C-alpha cells in the first residue's frame, strides 16, 4: 500500500501535468471548450483529493 506522502506526491504530479496540459490547450485552437472544461474539472478533483489527504493527517 502506498504511503500517504507517496499518494499525495503522485496526486501533485498529476495535478501539475494537467496544469501544463491545460495551459497548452487554452492556447490551442484545436481544443474544444468541453475538453478544456473537463481538464479543469479533473484538476479541481485532484486538488480536492490532495486537500482531503492533507487534512486527514491532523
N, C-alpha and C positions, 0 to 999 in steps of 0.2 A: 504494500500500500504506500502511496506517495505521501510524504510528509506535508504538513500544512504549508510550510515555507516553499517547498518544491511545487506544490499545486498553485500557490499564489504567483510564483515566478513564471510558471507556464502560462497562467492567465494574463500576466503582464506582457509577456512576449506576444501572445495572440492579439491583445489589445493594441500594442504598438504596430503589429503587422496590418491590422485592419485600418489603423490611423493612416499609415503610409498608403495603403490601397485606396482609401477614401480620398486622400489629397490628390492622388493621380486621377481618380475617377471624376472628381469635380472639374478638373482641367480638360478632361477628355469629352469631346462631343459625342463619342460613341456610347457613352454610358447613359442609361435612362434614369429618370428621376426615381423610378421604382427600385432599380438596382442600388442607387445611392441611398435611398431611404432604408433599404434592407441592411446595408452595411452599417449605417448609423444605428439601427436597432440592435444589430449583433454587438457593436462596440459598447452600447449602453448596457446590454445584458452582461457582458464581461465585466464592466465597471461595477455594476451592482453586485455581482458574484464576488469580486475582489473585496468590496466593502464589507460584505457579509462575512467573509472569511477573516478579515482583519478584526471585525467586531467580535467574532466568536472566540478570539484568543483571550479576551478580557473577562 
